[in-house]
Amino acid sequence: MSLSLKKDFAWSLLAPTSMGVRITPVNGQPVHSSDLFQMYATSAETNVASIASYLGLPVKVLTTFVKESPIAQFIKSNLRSRNMSFEGPEISQGDPWGYRHQFNIADSGIGARGPRVQNDRAGEVGRTLSVKDFDLERIFGKEGVQIVHLSGLIAALSPETSEFCLQIARFAKKYNTRISFDLNYRASFWKGREEELSTLFNEIASLSDILIGNEEDFQLCLGIEGPEAGGKGIEAEIDGFKGMIGRVKQTYPHASVFATTLRQVISSNEHLWGAIMLEGENWHVIEPRRIAVLDRIGGGDGFVGGLLYAILKEWAPEKWPQFGWATGALATTFLTDYAQPADEEMVWSIWKGNARVRR
């Protein structure tokens, strides 16, 4: 079963997001003992969209910027370097306690020492994302979008962004744009808004064509029973996830693709990495394989980006999770939170386990 994609479009992929920066110590050191850091532009949604943009498909980002901010200028330059178009309002900082772009302070971990992440989102300008700042009729009706990728991070960021994501989903459905929804549950975002967000997430999920999440996401965002406890071993684990995805499909029959990743951490630099996808009535399972990890942040986003790219290319469904698995593995080899594939061959070589030098 393949997704029917709109042919008359300006954008292959549209991603609403709140942009920020990640500050990372060099040489795998922890934050508290470092005095030298690298800075990268980042967001989960552009991590996803980078696979398509680096491989030549037209991508648009909807976001907000702090007016006359050097951090905003840094982010814009980064998005251009990733071949992404963007639009969004410029919001004045106000006083020194006003708006700014989020900061993500994170080390990569090494060996037995796991990564640690500190999110500093006070005054985040992305919380102001509003439907009134974008001409959705133009974007969806005149320009055209093949797939819009929505994230639970943006849907739960603020009441304004919640309404923004809901309206985008409704416009997408109106114009036959396919909707990808990665649930991305964050407890701190949901605190005090559980009933409101549960209703919102259920409506977006009911409109979605592609649903992505792990066991926590499906349970806490959508109220779906998680994997049943059973026997030990990878087969029992996969069967448990299949049962959960089957329950998701019963609840949201409009969707045609359901996916989750499988990850077991051996050390900070070695993981077992796998994936499960249900497409129509067809299961596609990638049993966990060992991958080397330079930095794990963005691996899940890389999987989603590769999955969506394969769907956009209208490949055979069995290739969708294969390409996603490989782009997720690729992302963990970069210090940026996003993979930067040189071409499709680089990705397929990872899938085939071919790490030989190319001359």
Secondary structure, DSSP 4 states (H G I P E B T S, - for coil): ------SS-SEEEEEE---EEEEEEGGG--GGG-S-EEEEEE-HHHHHHHHHHHTT--EEEE--EETT-HHHHHHHHHHHHTTEEEE--EE---STTS-B-EEEEE---BTTBPP-EEEE-TTBGGGG--GGGS-HIIIIIII-EEEEEEEHHHHTT-HHHHHHHHHHHHHHHHTT-EEEEE----HHHHTT-HHHHHHHHHHHHHH-SEEE--HHHHHHHH----PPP--SSHHHHHHHHHHHHHHHHHH-TT--EEEEEEEEEEETTEEEEEEEEEETTEEEEEEEEEEE-S--TTHHHHHHHHHHHHHHTT--TTHHHHHHHHHHHHHTTSSSSS---SSHHHHHHHHHT------
